[in-house]
Amino acid sequence: MEIEERKQWKEFKANVKNRLTQDQYRLLCRLHAKYYKHNYHEPCSCNPKRLLQWISDIDKVYEKC
C-alpha cells in the first residue's frame, strides 16, 4: 500500500461512523478494486455486509505494510 493510501486509510478508520460519506465510500471501492484486482465497482449500500467485508479486506492489506 502506498504512503498516501495508508494516510487515507488511517483517516478513514479514524472517522468512519455508522454511515460512510461519499468520499469514504469511493475510497473503499477504489482501494478494494486495486488490491483485490477487480474492476472498480460500487456495491449497493443497502447491503452493509459486503461493505464491512471490504473494510476488513483493506484492513488486512493495511496491516501487512
N, CA, C and O atoms as a printed pandas DataFrame, in Angstrom:
     atom_number atom_name residue_name chain_id  residue_number  x_coord  y_coord  z_coord
0              1         N          MET        A               1    0.854   -1.178    0.000
1              2        CA          MET        A               1    0.000    0.000    0.000
2              3         C          MET        A               1    0.893    1.232    0.000
3              4         O          MET        A               1    1.852    1.322    0.766
4              5         N          GLU        A               2    0.566    2.167   -0.861
5              6        CA          GLU        A               2    1.364    3.379   -0.991
6              7         C          GLU        A               2    1.178    4.295    0.221
7              8         O          GLU        A               2    0.173    4.206    0.928
8              9         N          ILE        A               3    2.140    5.162    0.450
9             10        CA          ILE        A               3    2.122    6.033    1.622
10            11         C          ILE        A               3    0.843    6.868    1.678
11            12         O          ILE        A               3    0.208    6.958    2.729
12            13         N          GLU        A               4    0.464    7.474    0.564
13            14        CA          GLU        A               4   -0.743    8.313    0.541
14            15         C          GLU        A               4   -1.994    7.481    0.837
15            16         O          GLU        A               4   -2.898    7.940    1.535
16            17         N          GLU        A               5   -2.040    6.277    0.311
17            18        CA          GLU        A               5   -3.181    5.399    0.574
18            19         C          GLU        A               5   -3.235    5.004    2.046
19            20         O          GLU        A               5   -4.314    4.907    2.631
20            21         N          ARG        A               6   -2.068    4.777    2.639
21            22        CA          ARG        A               6   -2.013    4.450    4.072
22            23         C          ARG        A               6   -2.566    5.604    4.905
23            24         O          ARG        A               6   -3.320    5.390    5.854
24            25         N          LYS        A               7   -2.184    6.833    4.538
25            26        CA          LYS        A               7   -2.700    8.012    5.244
26            27         C          LYS        A               7   -4.208    8.108    5.092
27            28         O          LYS        A               7   -4.921    8.379    6.058
28            29         N          GLN        A               8   -4.690    7.886    3.879
29            30        CA          GLN        A               8   -6.128    7.964    3.618
30            31         C          GLN        A               8   -6.881    6.896    4.403
31            32         O          GLN        A               8   -7.956    7.152    4.947
32            33         N          TRP        A               9   -6.309    5.701    4.457
33            34        CA          TRP        A               9   -6.991    4.610    5.166
34            35         C          TRP        A               9   -6.990    4.862    6.666
35            36         O          TRP        A               9   -7.979    4.584    7.344
36            37         N          LYS        A              10   -5.897    5.382    7.183
37            38        CA          LYS        A              10   -5.827    5.696    8.607
38            39         C          LYS        A              10   -6.880    6.745    8.968
39            40         O          LYS        A              10   -7.543    6.638   10.000
40            41         N          GLU        A              11   -7.028    7.753    8.116
41            42        CA          GLU        A              11   -8.047    8.781    8.328
42            43         C          GLU        A              11   -9.448    8.182    8.203
43            44         O          GLU        A              11  -10.340    8.509    8.986
44            45         N          PHE        A              12   -9.637    7.311    7.220
45            46        CA          PHE        A              12  -10.910    6.620    7.034
46            47         C          PHE        A              12  -11.303    5.902    8.325
47            48         O          PHE        A              12  -12.419    6.066    8.816
48            49         N          LYS        A              13  -10.391    5.114    8.866
49            50        CA          LYS        A              13  -10.683    4.323   10.059
50            51         C          LYS        A              13  -10.949    5.211   11.274
51            52         O          LYS        A              13  -11.762    4.861   12.130
52            53         N          ALA        A              14  -10.278    6.343   11.354
53            54        CA          ALA        A              14  -10.464    7.248   12.487
54            55         C          ALA        A              14  -11.814    7.966   12.421
55            56         O          ALA        A              14  -12.375    8.332   13.454
56            57         N          ASN        A              15  -12.331    8.164   11.214
57            58        CA          ASN        A              15  -13.526    8.981   11.041
58            59         C          ASN        A              15  -14.780    8.228   10.631
59            60         O          ASN        A              15  -15.852    8.827   10.538
60            61         N          VAL        A              16  -14.671    6.931   10.385
61            62        CA          VAL        A              16  -15.845    6.185    9.939
62            63         C          VAL        A              16  -16.841    6.066   11.102
63            64         O          VAL        A              16  -16.477    5.775   12.242
64            65         N          LYS        A              17  -18.098    6.302   10.765
65            66        CA          LYS        A              17  -19.180    6.210   11.760
66            67         C          LYS        A              17  -20.141    5.113   11.309
67            68         O          LYS        A              17  -19.721    4.137   10.686
68            69         N          ASN        A              18  -21.400    5.266   11.614
69            70        CA          ASN        A              18  -22.396    4.266   11.205
70            71         C          ASN        A              18  -22.652    4.278    9.711
71            72         O          ASN        A              18  -23.062    3.271    9.134
72            73         N          ARG        A              19  -22.411    5.416    9.089
73            74        CA          ARG        A              19  -22.621    5.544    7.644
74            75         C          ARG        A              19  -21.368    6.112    7.003
75            76         O          ARG        A              19  -20.664    6.928    7.599
76            77         N          LEU        A              20  -21.099    5.675    5.791
77            78        CA          LEU        A              20  -19.949    6.183    5.055
78            79         C          LEU        A              20  -20.343    7.449    4.306
79            80         O          LEU        A              20  -21.447    7.563    3.774
80            81         N          THR        A              21  -19.408    8.398    4.279
81            82        CA          THR        A              21  -19.612    9.544    3.415
82            83         C          THR        A              21  -19.355    9.090    1.985
83            84         O          THR        A              21  -18.831    7.999    1.762
84            85         N          GLN        A              22  -19.717    9.914    1.028
85            86        CA          GLN        A              22  -19.477    9.571   -0.381
86            87         C          GLN        A              22  -17.980    9.404   -0.640
87            88         O          GLN        A              22  -17.583    8.498   -1.372
88            89         N          ASP        A              23  -17.145   10.261   -0.052
89            90        CA          ASP        A              23  -15.694   10.155   -0.235
90            91         C          ASP        A              23  -15.152    8.868    0.381
91            92         O          ASP        A              23  -14.304    8.205   -0.216
92            93         N          GLN        A              24  -15.633    8.514    1.565
93            94        CA          GLN        A              24  -15.193    7.275    2.206
94            95         C          GLN        A              24  -15.605    6.060    1.372
95            96         O          GLN        A              24  -14.834    5.115    1.210
96            97         N          TYR        A              25  -16.809    6.100    0.857
97            98        CA          TYR        A              25  -17.338    5.010    0.042
98            99         C          TYR        A              25  -16.481    4.817   -1.212
99           100         O          TYR        A              25  -16.126    3.692   -1.564
100          101         N          ARG        A              26  -16.158    5.914   -1.872
101          102        CA          ARG        A              26  -15.346    5.832   -3.087
102          103         C          ARG        A              26  -13.931    5.349   -2.780
103          104         O          ARG        A              26  -13.369    4.561   -3.541
104          105         N          LEU        A              27  -13.354    5.810   -1.680
105          106        CA          LEU        A              27  -12.019    5.340   -1.288
106          107         C          LEU        A              27  -12.039    3.835   -1.066
107          108         O          LEU        A              27  -11.169    3.120   -1.565
108          109         N          LEU        A              28  -13.015    3.357   -0.329
109          110        CA          LEU        A              28  -13.145    1.922   -0.076
110          111         C          LEU        A              28  -13.245    1.143   -1.383
111          112         O          LEU        A              28  -12.557    0.138   -1.565
112          113         N          CYS        A              29  -14.086    1.598   -2.280
113          114        CA          CYS        A              29  -14.277    0.904   -3.557
114          115         C          CYS        A              29  -13.007    0.925   -4.401
115          116         O          CYS        A              29  -12.652   -0.078   -5.020
116          117         N          ARG        A              30  -12.325    2.069   -4.424
117          118        CA          ARG        A              30  -11.100    2.208   -5.225
118          119         C          ARG        A              30   -9.991    1.308   -4.683
119          120         O          ARG        A              30   -9.330    0.603   -5.445
120          121         N          LEU        A              31   -9.790    1.334   -3.368
121          122        CA          LEU        A              31   -8.722    0.512   -2.782
122          123         C          LEU        A              31   -9.020   -0.973   -2.932
123          124         O          LEU        A              31   -8.121   -1.759   -3.229
124          125         N          HIS        A              32  -10.262   -1.356   -2.731
125          126        CA          HIS        A              32  -10.597   -2.777   -2.850
126          127         C          HIS        A              32  -10.367   -3.258   -4.280
127          128         O          HIS        A              32   -9.829   -4.344   -4.497
128          129         N          ALA        A              33  -10.773   -2.455   -5.245
129          130        CA          ALA        A              33  -10.564   -2.836   -6.652
130          131         C          ALA        A              33   -9.077   -2.985   -6.956
131          132         O          ALA        A              33   -8.667   -3.926   -7.636
132          133         N          LYS        A              34   -8.281   -2.063   -6.454
133          134        CA          LYS        A              34   -6.843   -2.089   -6.725
134          135         C          LYS        A              34   -6.171   -3.301   -6.080
135          136         O          LYS        A              34   -5.439   -4.030   -6.750
136          137         N          TYR        A              35   -6.410   -3.519   -4.805
137          138        CA          TYR        A              35   -5.681   -4.560   -4.078
138          139         C          TYR        A              35   -6.292   -5.948   -4.202
139          140         O          TYR        A              35   -5.635   -6.943   -3.896
140          141         N          TYR        A              36   -7.530   -6.024   -4.643
141          142        CA          TYR        A              36   -8.146   -7.328   -4.857
142          143         C          TYR        A              36   -8.401   -7.589   -6.340
143          144         O          TYR        A              36   -9.151   -8.488   -6.721
144          145         N          LYS        A              37   -7.747   -6.769   -7.155
145          146        CA          LYS        A              37   -7.640   -6.965   -8.598
146          147         C          LYS        A              37   -8.978   -7.240   -9.291
147          148         O          LYS        A              37   -9.171   -8.273   -9.933
148          149         N          HIS        A              38   -9.877   -6.295   -9.141
149          150        CA          HIS        A              38  -11.128   -6.357   -9.886
150          151         C          HIS        A              38  -11.466   -4.956  -10.374
151          152         O          HIS        A              38  -10.907   -3.967   -9.901
152          153         N          ASN        A              39  -12.379   -4.888  -11.316
153          154        CA          ASN        A              39  -12.801   -3.588  -11.821
154          155         C          ASN        A              39  -13.458   -2.790  -10.701
155          156         O          ASN        A              39  -14.074   -3.344   -9.790
156          157         N          TYR        A              40  -13.307   -1.471  -10.798
157          158        CA          TYR        A              40  -13.960   -0.591   -9.827
158          159         C          TYR        A              40  -15.453   -0.869   -9.848
159          160         O          TYR        A              40  -16.083   -0.913  -10.905
160          161         N          HIS        A              41  -15.998   -1.052   -8.671
161          162        CA          HIS        A              41  -17.419   -1.374   -8.540
162          163         C          HIS        A              41  -17.932   -0.739   -7.257
163          164         O          HIS        A              41  -17.265   -0.802   -6.225
164          165         N          GLU        A              42  -19.098   -0.133   -7.312
165          166        CA          GLU        A              42  -19.740    0.431   -6.131
166          167         C          GLU        A              42  -20.926   -0.450   -5.764
167          168         O          GLU        A              42  -22.001   -0.331   -6.352
168          169         N          PRO        A              43  -20.729   -1.331   -4.795
169          170        CA          PRO        A              43  -21.834   -2.210   -4.408
170          171         C          PRO        A              43  -22.964   -1.403   -3.773
171          172         O          PRO        A              43  -22.748   -0.304   -3.262
172          173         N          CYS        A              44  -24.134   -1.948   -3.812
173          174        CA          CYS        A              44  -25.296   -1.284   -3.226
174          175         C          CYS        A              44  -25.070   -1.072   -1.729
175          176         O          CYS        A              44  -24.683   -1.990   -1.006
176          177         N          SER        A              45  -25.313    0.128   -1.296
177          178        CA          SER        A              45  -25.121    0.429    0.123
178          179         C          SER        A              45  -26.218   -0.195    0.988
179          180         O          SER        A              45  -26.148   -0.144    2.216
180          181         N          CYS        A              46  -27.224   -0.780    0.351
181          182        CA          CYS        A              46  -28.275   -1.471    1.096
182          183         C          CYS        A              46  -27.776   -2.819    1.634
183          184         O          CYS        A              46  -28.473   -3.474    2.409
184          185         N          ASN        A              47  -26.583   -3.227    1.227
185          186        CA          ASN        A              47  -26.002   -4.481    1.692
186          187         C          ASN        A              47  -24.740   -4.175    2.502
187          188         O          ASN        A              47  -23.635   -4.286    1.971
188          189         N          PRO        A              48  -24.877   -3.796    3.763
189          190        CA          PRO        A              48  -23.698   -3.413    4.546
190          191         C          PRO        A              48  -22.727   -4.567    4.803
191          192         O          PRO        A              48  -21.557   -4.329    5.104
192          193         N          LYS        A              49  -23.194   -5.810    4.690
193          194        CA          LYS        A              49  -22.287   -6.945    4.916
194          195         C          LYS        A              49  -21.116   -6.904    3.940
195          196         O          LYS        A              49  -19.975   -7.146    4.333
196          197         N          ARG        A              50  -21.387   -6.601    2.683
197          198        CA          ARG        A              50  -20.324   -6.549    1.680
198          199         C          ARG        A              50  -19.354   -5.408    2.005
199          200         O          ARG        A              50  -18.138   -5.577    1.924
200          201         N          LEU        A              51  -19.895   -4.262    2.367
201          202        CA          LEU        A              51  -19.029   -3.118    2.686
202          203         C          LEU        A              51  -18.183   -3.412    3.925
203          204         O          LEU        A              51  -17.003   -3.064    3.966
204          205         N          LEU        A              52  -18.767   -4.038    4.915
205          206        CA          LEU        A              52  -17.997   -4.407    6.107
206          207         C          LEU        A              52  -16.900   -5.410    5.762
207          208         O          LEU        A              52  -15.795   -5.335    6.297
208          209         N          GLN        A              53  -17.207   -6.346    4.868
209          210        CA          GLN        A              53  -16.192   -7.309    4.432
210          211         C          GLN        A              53  -15.070   -6.600    3.694
211          212         O          GLN        A              53  -13.898   -6.919    3.895
212          213         N          TRP        A              54  -15.414   -5.637    2.836
213          214        CA          TRP        A              54  -14.400   -4.891    2.100
214          215         C          TRP        A              54  -13.525   -4.095    3.055
215          216         O          TRP        A              54  -12.314   -4.013    2.851
216          217         N          ILE        A              55  -14.109   -3.509    4.089
217          218        CA          ILE        A              55  -13.320   -2.775    5.081
218          219         C          ILE        A              55  -12.340   -3.733    5.748
219          220         O          ILE        A              55  -11.167   -3.406    5.926
220          221         N          SER        A              56  -12.820   -4.905    6.115
221          222        CA          SER        A              56  -11.954   -5.916    6.719
222          223         C          SER        A              56  -10.835   -6.332    5.763
223          224         O          SER        A              56   -9.691   -6.507    6.183
224          225         N          ASP        A              57  -11.160   -6.488    4.496
225          226        CA          ASP        A              57  -10.149   -6.849    3.491
226          227         C          ASP        A              57   -9.062   -5.787    3.395
227          228         O          ASP        A              57   -7.876   -6.115    3.353
228          229         N          ILE        A              58   -9.456   -4.521    3.362
229          230        CA          ILE        A              58   -8.472   -3.443    3.257
230          231         C          ILE        A              58   -7.667   -3.331    4.544
231          232         O          ILE        A              58   -6.482   -2.999    4.501
232          233         N          ASP        A              59   -8.288   -3.603    5.686
233          234        CA          ASP        A              59   -7.530   -3.621    6.941
234          235         C          ASP        A              59   -6.388   -4.631    6.870
235          236         O          ASP        A              59   -5.294   -4.369    7.369
236          237         N          LYS        A              60   -6.637   -5.769    6.260
237          238        CA          LYS        A              60   -5.598   -6.799    6.131
238          239         C          LYS        A              60   -4.451   -6.307    5.265
239          240         O          LYS        A              60   -3.286   -6.549    5.580
240          241         N          VAL        A              61   -4.770   -5.625    4.183
241          242        CA          VAL        A              61   -3.730   -5.052    3.308
242          243         C          VAL        A              61   -2.938   -4.006    4.081
243          244         O          VAL        A              61   -1.710   -3.974    4.009
244          245         N          TYR        A              62   -3.635   -3.153    4.817
245          246        CA          TYR        A              62   -3.010   -2.082    5.601
246          247         C          TYR        A              62   -2.054   -2.667    6.645
247          248         O          TYR        A              62   -0.944   -2.164    6.824
248          249         N          GLU        A              63   -2.481   -3.717    7.323
249          250        CA          GLU        A              63   -1.668   -4.324    8.381
250          251         C          GLU        A              63   -0.402   -4.979    7.843
251          252         O          GLU        A              63    0.595   -5.064    8.560
252          253         N          LYS        A              64   -0.419   -5.437    6.609
253          254        CA          LYS        A              64    0.749   -6.096    6.018
254          255         C          LYS        A              64    1.881   -5.120    5.702
255          256         O          LYS        A              64    3.041   -5.518    5.591
256          257         N          CYS        A              65    1.538   -3.848    5.559
257          258        CA          CYS        A              65    2.538   -2.847    5.176
258          259         C          CYS        A              65    3.331   -2.353    6.363
259          260         O          CYS        A              65    4.213   -1.507    6.207
